[in-house]
Amino acid sequence: MQRRQVIQHAVKKENGVIKVGKSYIMQPKVNYTGQGTKWFDDNQLIKKHK
């Protein structure tokens, strides 16, 4: 399930508000299990010259 963060914004002029709008940011569910991160070993990509 994704969380939706709503941001309201307004463009304002000296004599009043011209436009009010909304923006949405979709945030995916965090799947952190508490285990360490497995990193890829770049040495497997390096070709060895003989």
C-alpha positions as a Python dict, from the first residue, in 0.01 Angstrom:
ca = {
    (1, 'M'): (0, 0, 0),
    (2, 'Q'): (132, 343, -87),
    (3, 'R'): (99, 648, 131),
    (4, 'R'): (-16, 967, -33),
    (5, 'Q'): (118, 1297, 96),
    (6, 'V'): (-95, 1598, 2),
    (7, 'I'): (62, 1942, -38),
    (8, 'Q'): (-159, 2248, -76),
    (9, 'H'): (-11, 2561, -229),
    (10, 'A'): (-137, 2904, -325),
    (11, 'V'): (-16, 3173, -564),
    (12, 'K'): (-73, 3505, -390),
    (13, 'K'): (-90, 3865, -506),
    (14, 'E'): (-98, 4179, -292),
    (15, 'N'): (-476, 4216, -311),
    (16, 'G'): (-568, 3848, -259),
    (17, 'V'): (-520, 3486, -354),
    (18, 'I'): (-527, 3414, -726),
    (19, 'K'): (-506, 3032, -737),
    (20, 'V'): (-505, 2746, -486),
    (21, 'G'): (-381, 2402, -591),
    (22, 'K'): (-286, 2059, -459),
    (23, 'S'): (7, 1830, -528),
    (24, 'Y'): (40, 1464, -440),
    (25, 'I'): (351, 1264, -359),
    (26, 'M'): (312, 886, -367),
    (27, 'Q'): (536, 710, -115),
    (28, 'P'): (581, 331, -138),
    (29, 'K'): (557, 114, 172),
    (30, 'V'): (889, 65, 351),
    (31, 'N'): (1001, -300, 342),
    (32, 'Y'): (1290, -279, 587),
    (33, 'T'): (1337, -609, 772),
    (34, 'G'): (1622, -500, 1000),
    (35, 'Q'): (1884, -705, 813),
    (36, 'G'): (2192, -556, 652),
    (37, 'T'): (2210, -446, 290),
    (38, 'K'): (2368, -689, 43),
    (39, 'W'): (2604, -491, -179),
    (40, 'F'): (2719, -600, -525),
    (41, 'D'): (3091, -672, -555),
    (42, 'D'): (3233, -459, -839),
    (43, 'N'): (3543, -680, -860),
    (44, 'Q'): (3335, -933, -1054),
    (45, 'L'): (3307, -678, -1340),
    (46, 'I'): (3679, -605, -1372),
    (47, 'K'): (3851, -808, -1646),
    (48, 'K'): (4193, -934, -1547),
    (49, 'H'): (4472, -897, -1806),
    (50, 'K'): (4733, -1173, -1821),
}
